[in-house]
Structures are given as C-alpha cells and as structure tokens.
C-alpha cells in the first residue's frame, strides 16, 4: 500500500481531489462609479438631504411663540456681550473699531439658515483677530477682508468634499498649546493700552510687545492704569462668582455675570463722557467710529496701502500660511464647541464647515474679518435658554441698531476698559488644567505642547501651530514605525515554536523594524518554528511585502520554518501576487495553536519519512502545483491530508 498527498478544500471540496482545471480567476473588486454617482445625484434632491443642508427646515415648521421669546432674550443677551467684545477684537486685529461690528451681524443671519447647533454664536474671536493682526499691518483692512473671503471659500470646499477629518490631525496638546500661546500673545498686546501707552511698536507679537512696553514705560498714564486694572479686577471677580449663591440672589448673580462686559464698558464710557463734558480728558479714548452700515461690495482682490499698490498675487504672498491655518483653526473651534454644547447629540461636522464657510464668504462682502464660533458667547447663548438658531437674528439686529444709532457714543469708550475686557477673557482661555491632565496621563504630550507655545510666542501663531502639528506627526510616525509585537513560546518534546502577533497594520516605515525584531526574537528563543499571526493586520504595502519575503528567506537560511497563520485574505493576495511559490505553502488557518503545531509536526514527520515520494511522485508534483492557487480560492483553507492509494 502506498500513500499520496491530496490537497483538499474544506469548504467546497471536502474529501475530494481538486480537479486539474480548477483555477477560477480572481478579480479585485473595484467600485463601479456609475451607480455610486447616480445614487449621489439622486440623494442631492431628496428631502432628507435638503433638511440636512438647510437645517432651519427641521425646526421652522414647529416654531412657537414661546420659542420666539426665549430666542429673543438669549439673542439680545449675546448681543450686549458681543458689541463691546467685537469692538475690542477689532482693536486686537489693528483695525478700526467699526470693523468689529461689521463682522458681527452677517454671520448670525447666515447661521440661522445653515447652522445645525442652536447654541453656537458666530462672531469675531480673539484668535481670528490675532491671526489677521500682522496681515492688517502689511495690507490694511483689505488683508483682513480678503482673509475672510478666502478662509470661507476653503471651509466651504472642505465641507463639500467631506474633508472634516483634516482637523483630526491637530491633536489636543497642539490645540492646547496654540490657544495658550494665543491668549498670552493677546494679553501681552493689550498691556500697553491697559497702562495708557500710546506707542504701537513694531508689531503686536509677544516679544515686540514687551520690548515696546519697556521702551515706553515712561508714557504710562496713572488714570488709564487705575481704570484698566480696576475694570480687570471687577471682570475677573464677576467671572469667579458666576453660578454662586441661591434663590433670587443666584438669578441676579447669573445675569450680572452674563452682562459684565457690557456693564464695564458702559460704565467706563459714561465716566469718560461726563468728564469730557467738564473739559477733563484723563483717559485715552477709542475715538471716532464711522456711523452707519457698511457698503455691500466685492472683497478686495487688490489694494493700495501706505502708498504702495498690491495686486492679488502680492496679497496672497503676504497672507502666506494664514490662508490655510485660519480655516483649520476656525473649523476646529466650531466643531469642538458644537460637541461641547450638543448634550450628547451627534454633530454634523460637514454641515458646520459649510455653514461657517458661507458665514465668512457672505461677511467678506460687508467688510468683515474672519469669524468663527465663540466659546464665551456660545456659553451665554446656552445659559440664556436659546431654543433655536433664530436667536442669532436678534443678535444681528442689535448690532445693526448699534451701528445705526450708537456709534457716536462709542467714541468715549476708554481703551483701558476695552483692554481689560480682552485680558479678562484671555486669562480664562489659558489651559491650566489641560497641562496638568497631560502631565498625569502621558507626559510625552508635554513636548508638542511646549514646542507649540514657544514657537508661537517667538515666531507667531501660524508658524507655531504648523511646527506643533509637525512634531506631533513625527511622534505618530515613530509609533507607526515601531509596531507592538506580542509573542509567546510554545515548547513540545521535539520543537520550540515562537508565536508572533503584530497588533496593528504594517506600513513601509515599520518594515525593517519588524524584520529585525522577528529574526532577533527567533534567535533569542532558539525557535525552529516561527508562526506569524496576522489576524490583526488588515493592510500592508509593497515595502512590507518585500521585507516579509526577505524575513522568510533569512529564517530558512538559519534552519527555521515559518508559517503565516490567520492572515487576512486581502493581505494574502498581496503576498501571493509578489511571490506565490514562496508564500502559498506558508498560509495556515487552523483553529488554534495546538492544532496548527500538531499539523505541522505531522507533515514534517511524513516528509522526513518519505522524502523520495514527496520529491518525485507525480501526484506530489500535482499537489504542489495546486498549492499555488490564489488565496481567494480559499487556498488559506487548504490542508495537507494523507490518503491510501
């Protein structure tokens, strides 16, 4: 009686010999763009998509009088806070105060139609003001307005292409470092106004601001300093006592804290007005503000500033990286703020990007600088009981009312008071707690945080965030290039098996590291069987494939055997297409390690006993030929069996 080796397919051909002509072609499944495109076009005109892209359709049909009253209260409350802060942020951006108001009414109107989070308030923020600050020094107001238009176009494009994932590359340490550096820079830029120093200095950067303060310390004015520091103390104290007390006192305290900015600005302006009528001018004032609404005009694609003409290409060169960083930071702010106030509801990040893009594009036609969601004013909106995004209409109307009727009174607002409003807001933006959390959770995260802060303070926030993201990505690439490999050793009477299991996908950067680790561990444990468990590997690239081939060759030269166990079929196919005669005999799919090792031992035992039969018998030749079938013909499920002939 003689034996022959039969290749049997467990699923399709159990206990039968595979026919010679059984070799069905494998075709990679490619997406047919036709049906996909038709489905997308059909969905564009569906009711569900219309509600998604125009969220006001969801709530407008059920809008009630009670909701209108709640939205009016919340919108007016936000407006009273937004007016003084917008004026202050225009000053931060080196713009005239009216530009802050120009930037505060179009966004709320547009967001009513396209916004999906009822609490979000679209206004100028300290960070967007800081990011256009230098551009205004170089190009004048046209630089800020063009930044708003271009940022809006980029946000709109990213939203339409579903590119919301790009903000995921900005990690928490980098974001925290950016916000902290921005807050410190803004506080520094306002110290001169707090002290009454009139010199503007070279720029509003961190180093230049402090240099300017020390060089012109003799210009500090007593009454400006007293008013500024007094206002700052009041604002900080009101912020700290928020939500304290009980009963009526708690309610009074709540609204007093909500309106603290407006009350301080009105008080400072009233004091300056009374003293001016008595021919006393102890404070540096905001000065004249152009009354009336802004004219509706196309954003400037060329401008003349300080006697020099700049065409569009020159303006783009001066805007530089801010064209990319402003929309990225704006998207990050609106998405993170939306999640913070959504109360567990899912946020449509794509729709928020589209809404914010439209807000900035529309705002650029009314001389707005870039806007985004404001955390402070969104919190006020939420605590004031807003019911729908329609509350933004009342905020916008109040700003328009201020532009039409109150601009002559804004003349008397002391600059020290506005500086106190900005500094009080920035003090609470510095992420003290986040730094402590990073220290407790993962101290390595302190490095990208510190890099972002230091580079932002020295070279500017645009460069700082780019460098911070780069450093963080380097950490990520290092982790990818050093995949974790779990391992254990199984010993029997006749063999030592090393079981290896990479815990994540393999990329080209990890190929050489994985090869060295496998060979090193096999040598260390003196294993004569190396089993690589690929159940967690879902994709590999050509570099990894070649390195795996070299690894198998190197191990065989050392007298070790290799098995590839439980590998994903797509990964098997990649290996098969590179060198099928090398990899196909290695694929195994046994249920557990014990069966795998026993099966391999039995096969080795038979081959050792019948080497001539295995090497010369025509049926063995046939078997080995069949063993080179594609893994997508269930070759990974083939087993070597023994049957009497």
C-alpha positions in Angstrom: 0.0 0.0 0.0 1.3 3.4 -1.0 0.3 6.9 0.1 -0.3 10.1 -1.9 -0.8 13.6 -0.8 -4.1 15.1 -1.6 -4.9 18.9 -1.4 -8.5 19.1 -0.2 -10.6 22.3 0.1 -12.5 22.2 3.3 -15.5 24.3 2.2 -16.1 23.4 -1.5 -14.4 20.0 -2.0 -14.3 18.1 1.3 -12.6 14.7 1.0 -12.3 15.1 -2.8 -9.3 15.7 -5.0 -9.2 19.1 -6.7 -9.7 18.9 -10.4 -6.7 19.8 -12.6 -8.6 22.6 -14.3 -9.9 24.2 -11.1 -8.3 27.6 -11.2 -11.0 30.3 -11.2 -9.6 33.7 -11.8 -9.5 36.2 -9.0 -10.7 39.7 -9.8 -10.2 42.5 -7.3 -13.5 44.1 -6.5 -13.5 47.7 -7.9 -16.1 50.2 -7.2 -18.3 50.9 -10.2 -18.6 54.7 -10.3 -21.8 54.7 -12.3 -24.3 53.5 -9.7 -22.5 55.4 -7.0 -22.7 58.7 -9.0 -26.4 58.1 -9.8 -27.1 57.5 -6.1 -25.3 60.6 -5.0 -27.1 62.8 -7.6 -30.4 61.2 -6.6 -29.7 61.9 -2.9 -28.9 65.6 -3.6 -32.6 66.2 -4.4 -34.0 64.1 -1.6 -36.0 65.6 1.3 -33.6 64.2 3.8 -30.6 65.8 2.2 -32.5 69.2 1.9 -33.2 69.1 5.6 -29.5 68.2 6.3 -28.2 71.1 4.2 -30.9 73.6 5.3 -31.3 72.7 9.0 -33.8 75.5 9.6 -36.4 73.4 7.7 -36.3 71.0 10.6 -37.5 73.4 13.3 -39.2 76.3 11.4 -42.4 74.4 10.8 -42.9 73.9 14.5 -41.6 77.2 15.7 -43.8 78.6 18.6 -44.3 81.9 20.3 -42.6 80.7 23.5 -39.5 79.7 21.5 -39.5 83.2 19.9 -39.5 84.8 23.3 -36.7 82.6 24.6 -34.6 83.2 21.4 -35.2 87.0 21.7 -33.9 87.0 25.4 -30.9 84.9 24.5 -30.1 86.8 21.3 -30.2 90.2 23.0 -28.1 89.0 25.9 -25.5 87.7 23.5 -25.6 90.9 21.5 -25.0 93.0 24.6 -21.8 91.0 25.2 -20.9 90.8 21.6 -20.9 94.5 20.9 -18.1 95.5 23.3 -16.1 92.4 22.6 -16.3 92.8 18.9 -15.0 96.4 19.2 -12.2 95.1 21.4 -11.2 92.3 19.0 -11.1 94.8 16.1 -8.6 96.7 18.1 -6.6 93.5 18.6 -6.6 93.0 14.8 -5.2 96.5 14.4 -8.5 97.6 12.7 -10.8 100.5 13.4 -13.5 99.6 15.9 -16.4 99.6 13.4 -14.9 96.6 11.7 -15.6 94.5 14.8 -19.3 95.4 14.4 -19.2 94.8 10.6 -18.1 91.3 11.4 -20.8 90.6 14.0 -24.2 90.7 12.2 -23.9 88.8 8.9 -22.6 85.5 10.5 -25.6 85.2 12.9 -28.1 85.8 10.0 -26.4 83.2 7.7 -26.1 80.6 10.5 -29.8 80.7 11.2 -30.4 79.1 7.8 -27.4 76.7 7.6 -26.3 76.1 11.2 -27.3 72.9 13.0 -26.3 73.7 16.6 -28.7 76.1 18.2 -26.3 77.4 20.9 -23.4 78.4 18.6 -22.8 82.1 18.2 -20.8 83.2 15.1 -18.7 86.3 15.9 -15.2 87.6 15.8 -12.9 85.9 18.3 -9.6 86.8 19.9 -7.8 84.1 17.9 -9.1 85.1 14.5 -8.3 88.7 15.3 -4.8 87.7 16.3 -4.2 85.7 13.2 -5.0 88.6 10.9 -3.2 91.2 13.1 0.1 91.2 11.1 -1.7 91.0 7.8 -3.6 94.2 8.6 -0.2 95.9 9.4 1.0 94.9 6.0 -2.1 95.3 3.8 -4.6 97.3 5.8 -8.2 96.3 6.3 -8.2 94.7 2.8 -5.9 92.0 4.1 -8.4 91.0 6.8 -11.4 91.1 4.5 -9.7 89.0 1.8 -8.7 86.6 4.6 -12.3 86.2 5.5 -13.3 85.5 1.9 -10.5 83.0 1.2 -11.0 81.3 4.5 -14.7 80.9 3.8 -14.1 79.5 0.3 -11.6 76.9 1.7 -14.0 75.9 4.5 -16.9 75.6 2.1 -14.8 73.5 -0.3 -13.6 71.2 2.5 -17.1 70.8 3.8 -18.5 69.9 0.3 -15.7 67.4 -0.1 -16.3 65.9 3.4 -12.8 66.8 4.5 -13.7 67.3 8.1 -11.2 64.7 9.1 -8.3 67.1 8.5 -8.9 68.7 11.9 -8.2 65.3 13.5 -4.5 65.8 12.7 -4.5 68.7 15.2 -4.1 66.9 18.5 -5.2 68.1 21.9 -1.6 69.1 23.1 -1.1 71.2 19.9 -4.5 72.8 20.2 -3.9 73.5 23.9 -0.5 75.0 23.2 -1.9 77.1 20.3 -4.8 78.5 22.5 -2.4 79.1 25.4 0.1 80.9 23.2 -2.6 83.0 21.5 -4.0 84.0 24.9 -0.6 85.0 26.2 0.2 87.0 23.0 -3.2 88.8 23.1 -2.8 89.7 26.8 0.7 91.0 26.1 -0.5 93.1 23.2 -3.2 94.8 25.4 -0.9 95.6 28.3 0.2 98.9 26.7 -3.5 100.0 26.3 -4.1 99.0 29.9 -1.3 101.3 31.0 -2.2 104.1 28.6 0.9 103.8 26.5 0.2 105.3 23.0 3.2 103.8 21.1 2.1 101.0 18.8 5.5 99.4 18.4 6.8 97.3 15.5 4.1 94.6 15.8 1.7 93.1 18.3 3.8 89.9 18.7 4.9 88.7 22.1 8.5 89.8 22.0 7.8 93.1 20.2 5.0 94.0 22.6 7.2 93.6 25.7 10.0 95.5 24.1 7.6 98.3 23.3 6.3 98.3 26.9 9.7 98.5 28.4 11.0 101.2 25.9 8.0 103.4 26.5 7.2 102.7 30.2 7.6 106.4 30.8 4.4 107.1 28.8 2.2 105.1 31.2 -0.7 107.2 32.4 -2.0 107.0 36.0 -5.7 107.3 35.4 -5.7 104.9 32.4 -3.9 102.4 34.6 -6.3 102.8 37.5 -9.3 102.4 35.3 -7.8 99.5 33.4 -6.7 97.5 36.4 -9.9 98.4 38.3 -12.1 97.1 35.4 -9.9 94.0 35.1 -10.4 93.2 38.8 -14.2 93.6 38.6 -14.4 91.4 35.5 -12.3 88.6 37.0 -14.3 88.7 40.2 -17.6 88.6 38.4 -16.4 85.6 36.4 -15.3 83.8 39.5 -18.6 84.3 41.4 -20.7 83.1 38.5 -23.3 80.4 39.5 -22.7 81.2 43.2 -25.5 81.8 45.7 -29.1 80.6 45.8 -32.6 81.7 45.1 -33.1 85.2 43.8 -29.5 86.1 44.5 -28.4 83.3 42.3 -30.6 84.6 39.4 -29.4 88.2 39.9 -25.8 87.0 40.1 -26.3 85.0 36.9 -27.4 87.9 34.7 -24.9 90.3 36.3 -22.1 87.9 35.3 -23.6 87.5 31.8 -23.7 91.2 31.2 -20.4 92.0 32.9 -18.6 93.1 29.8 -21.4 95.4 28.7 -21.7 96.9 32.2 -18.0 97.6 32.5 -17.8 99.2 29.0 -20.9 101.3 29.6 -19.6 102.4 33.0 -16.2 103.4 31.6 -17.8 105.2 28.6 -20.2 107.1 30.8 -17.5 108.2 33.2 -15.4 109.4 30.2 -18.4 111.2 28.7 -19.2 113.0 32.0 -15.5 114.1 32.4 -15.2 115.2 28.8 -18.3 117.5 29.2 -16.4 119.1 32.1 -13.3 119.5 29.9 -11.4 116.7 31.6 -9.7 114.1 29.5 -7.8 111.7 31.8 -8.3 108.6 29.6 -7.2 107.6 26.1 -10.4 107.0 24.2 -11.5 104.8 21.3 -12.1 107.8 19.1 -14.5 108.4 16.3 -16.2 105.4 14.7 -17.7 105.7 11.2 -21.5 105.6 11.7 -23.9 103.6 9.5 -23.9 100.3 7.9 -21.0 99.0 5.7 -21.4 99.2 2.0 -22.1 96.0 0.1 -19.1 95.3 -2.1 -16.9 92.6 -3.6 -13.9 91.6 -1.4 -10.7 93.4 -2.4 -8.5 91.4 -4.8 -6.1 94.4 -5.0 -5.4 97.3 -2.7 -3.3 100.4 -2.1 -1.9 100.8 1.4 0.8 103.2 2.7 1.3 104.5 -0.8 2.0 101.0 -2.4 -0.2 99.1 -4.7 -0.7 95.3 -4.2 -2.2 93.0 -6.8 -3.8 89.7 -5.9 -0.7 87.6 -6.2 1.2 90.0 -3.9 -1.6 90.0 -1.4 -1.6 86.2 -1.4 2.2 86.1 -0.8 1.8 88.4 2.2 -1.2 86.4 3.6 1.0 83.3 3.3 0.2 80.3 5.5 -2.7 82.1 7.2 -4.9 81.2 4.3 -4.7 77.6 5.5 -4.3 78.0 9.2 -7.2 80.4 9.7 -9.8 78.0 8.2 -8.3 75.0 10.0 -8.4 76.7 13.4 -11.9 78.1 12.7 -13.2 74.6 11.8 -11.6 73.1 14.9 -13.2 75.8 17.1 -16.7 75.4 15.7 -16.7 71.6 15.8 -15.2 71.4 19.3 -17.6 74.0 20.6 -20.5 72.3 18.9 -19.7 69.0 20.5 -19.3 70.7 23.9 -22.8 72.1 23.8 -24.6 69.4 21.8 -25.6 67.5 25.0 -24.7 64.1 23.6 -26.4 64.7 20.2 -24.3 63.9 17.1 -22.7 66.9 15.3 -22.7 67.1 11.5 -19.2 68.4 11.1 -19.6 68.7 7.4 -22.6 70.9 7.7 -20.9 73.1 10.3 -18.0 73.6 7.9 -20.3 74.6 5.1 -22.3 77.0 7.4 -19.1 78.6 8.7 -17.7 78.9 5.2 -20.8 80.7 4.0 -20.8 83.0 7.0 -17.3 84.1 6.2 -17.9 84.4 2.4 -21.0 86.5 3.0 -19.3 88.5 5.7 -16.5 89.5 3.4 -19.0 91.4 1.2 -19.7 93.6 4.2 -16.1 94.3 5.2 -15.9 91.5 7.9 -12.7 89.9 9.1 -12.7 86.1 9.7 -15.3 84.8 12.2 -16.0 81.5 13.9 -17.8 80.1 16.9 -17.1 81.9 20.2 -17.0 79.7 23.3 -17.9 82.5 25.7 -20.8 83.8 23.7 -22.0 80.3 22.9 -22.0 79.6 26.6 -24.0 82.8 27.2 -26.4 81.7 24.5 -26.9 78.3 26.1 -27.3 79.6 29.7 -29.8 82.2 28.4 -32.1 79.5 27.2 -31.9 79.7 23.5 -34.3 77.3 21.7 -33.2 77.6 18.0 -30.5 79.2 15.9 -33.1 82.0 15.3 -31.6 83.7 18.4 -28.8 84.9 16.1 -31.3 87.1 14.3 -31.8 89.2 17.4 -28.0 89.4 18.0 -27.5 90.6 14.4 -30.4 93.2 14.7 -28.9 94.6 17.9 -25.5 95.0 16.3 -27.2 96.8 13.3 -29.0 99.0 15.7 -25.7 99.9 17.4 -24.1 100.7 14.1 -27.0 102.9 13.1 -27.7 104.8 16.3 -24.9 104.3 18.9 -21.6 104.8 17.1 -21.2 108.4 18.2 -21.3 107.2 21.9 -18.6 104.6 21.2 -16.2 107.5 20.8 -16.0 107.8 24.6 -15.2 104.1 25.4 -11.7 104.2 27.2 -9.1 102.0 25.5 -8.1 100.8 29.0 -11.6 99.4 29.5 -11.5 97.5 26.2 -8.1 96.2 27.1 -9.5 94.9 30.5 -12.4 93.2 28.7 -9.9 91.4 26.4 -7.4 90.4 29.1 -10.2 89.1 31.4 -11.4 86.9 28.6 -7.9 85.6 27.7 -6.9 84.8 31.3 -9.6 82.1 31.4 -8.6 80.8 28.0 -5.1 79.6 29.2 -5.4 75.9 29.6 -4.0 75.4 33.1 -6.0 72.2 33.7 -5.2 70.6 30.4 -1.5 70.9 31.1 -2.0 69.1 34.5 -4.0 66.4 32.7 -1.3 65.8 30.1 1.3 65.5 32.9 -0.9 62.9 34.7 -2.0 60.9 31.6 1.0 61.0 29.2 4.0 63.2 29.9 5.3 62.9 26.4 2.4 65.1 25.2 4.1 68.0 27.1 6.7 68.2 24.3 4.4 69.1 21.4 2.5 71.4 23.8 5.7 73.3 24.8 7.0 73.4 21.2 3.7 74.9 20.0 3.7 77.5 22.8 7.4 78.5 22.5 7.4 78.7 18.6 4.1 80.6 18.6 5.4 83.2 21.1 8.7 83.7 19.2 7.7 83.4 15.5 3.9 83.8 15.5 0.9 81.6 16.0 0.6 80.5 12.3 4.2 79.1 12.4 3.7 77.7 15.9 0.7 75.6 15.0 2.4 74.2 11.9 5.5 73.3 13.8 3.4 71.8 16.6 1.5 69.6 14.2 4.8 68.5 12.5 6.3 67.5 15.8 3.2 65.6 16.8 3.1 63.8 13.4 6.7 62.8 13.9 5.7 61.2 17.2 2.9 59.4 15.4 5.1 58.2 12.6 7.6 56.9 15.1 4.9 54.9 16.8 3.7 53.5 13.5 7.3 52.5 12.6 7.6 50.7 15.9 4.6 48.4 15.9 3.9 46.3 19.0 4.5 42.6 18.5 3.0 40.3 21.1 4.8 37.0 21.4 5.0 33.7 23.4 6.8 30.5 23.1 5.2 27.0 22.8 7.5 24.1 23.5 6.9 20.4 22.7 9.1 17.4 23.0 10.5 17.9 19.6 10.1 21.6 18.7 10.1 25.1 20.0 7.5 27.3 18.4 7.6 31.1 18.6 4.2 32.7 18.1 4.3 36.4 17.0 1.3 38.7 16.6 1.7 42.3 15.3 -1.1 44.3 16.9 -1.7 46.8 14.1 -1.4 47.3 10.3 2.1 47.4 8.8 3.4 50.4 6.8 6.7 50.9 4.9 8.2 52.7 7.9 7.8 49.6 10.1 9.0 47.0 7.6 12.7 46.9 8.5 12.0 47.2 12.3 9.6 44.2 12.1 12.1 42.1 10.1 14.8 42.8 12.6 12.6 42.1 15.6 11.3 38.8 14.2 14.8 37.5 13.5 16.2 38.7 16.8 13.4 37.0 18.8 13.7 33.8 16.8 17.4 33.7 17.6 16.9 34.6 21.2 14.4 31.8 21.9 16.1 29.3 19.6 12.9 28.6 17.8 12.8 26.1 14.9 9.2 27.1 14.0 8.2 30.8 13.7 4.5 31.4 13.4 3.4 34.9 12.5 -0.2 35.5 13.4 -1.7 38.1 11.0 -5.3 38.3 12.3 -4.9 42.0 13.3 -3.2 43.0 10.1 -5.7 44.4 7.6 -3.4 46.1 5.1 0.3 46.1 4.1 2.3 47.9 1.4 4.9 46.7 -1.2 7.8 47.5 1.1 6.4 45.3 3.9 5.7 42.5 1.4 9.4 42.5 0.2 10.6 42.6 3.8 8.4 39.7 4.8 9.8 37.8 1.8 13.4 38.6 3.0 12.4 37.6 6.6 11.2 34.2 5.5 14.3 33.7 3.4 16.6 34.7 6.3 14.8 32.4 8.7 15.1 29.4 6.3 18.8 30.1 5.9 19.0 29.8 9.7 17.2 26.4 9.5 13.9 27.7 10.9 10.5 27.1 9.4 7.9 29.8 9.0 4.1 29.7 9.0 1.7 32.6 8.3 -1.4 31.9 10.4 -4.9 33.5 10.2 -3.9 36.2 7.7 -6.5 38.5 6.1 -7.4 37.4 2.6 -6.5 40.8 1.0 -3.1 40.7 2.7 -2.7 37.1 1.5 -3.4 38.2 -2.0 -0.7 40.9 -1.9 1.8 38.3 -0.8 0.6 35.9 -3.4 1.0 38.3 -6.2 4.5 39.1 -5.2 5.9 35.6 -4.8 3.3 32.9 -4.8 5.7 29.9 -4.7 7.2 31.2 -1.5 4.2 32.3 0.4 1.4 29.9 -0.6 2.7 26.9 1.3 3.0 29.1 4.4 -0.6 30.1 4.8 -2.5 28.3 7.5 -5.9 28.8 9.1 -6.1 26.2 11.9 -8.5 26.9 14.7 -5.9 27.1 17.4 -2.1 27.0 18.1 -2.2 23.3 19.2 -3.8 22.1 16.0 -1.5 24.3 14.0 1.7 22.9 15.6 0.5 19.3 15.6 -0.5 19.6 11.9 2.9 21.0 11.1 4.7 18.3 13.1 2.7 15.5 11.3 3.5 17.0 7.9 7.2 17.3 8.8 7.2 13.7 10.1 5.7 12.3 6.9 8.0 14.3 4.6 11.1 13.2 6.6 10.0 9.6 6.3 9.1 9.7 2.6 11.4 12.3 1.1 11.7 10.5 -2.2 7.9 10.1 -2.5 7.4 13.8 -1.8 10.0 15.0 -4.2 9.5 12.6 -7.1 5.9 11.3 -7.1 3.9 12.9 -9.9 0.9 13.3 -7.5 3.1 15.3 -5.2 4.1 17.5 -8.1 0.4 17.9 -8.9 -0.3 18.8 -5.3 2.4 21.4 -5.1 1.1 22.9 -8.3 -2.4 23.1 -6.9 -1.0 24.6 -3.7 0.0 27.7 -5.6 -3.7 28.7 -6.2 -4.8 32.2 -5.2 -5.8 32.6 -1.6 -9.1 34.0 -2.8 -9.9 30.4 -4.0 -9.8 29.5 -0.3 -6.2 28.4 -0.5 -5.8 29.5 3.1 -8.3 26.8 3.9 -6.4 24.0 2.1 -4.9 21.4 4.3 -2.4 18.6 3.6 -4.0 15.2 4.2 -2.9 11.6 3.7 -4.9 9.0 2.0 -4.1 5.4 1.0 -3.8 4.7 -2.7 
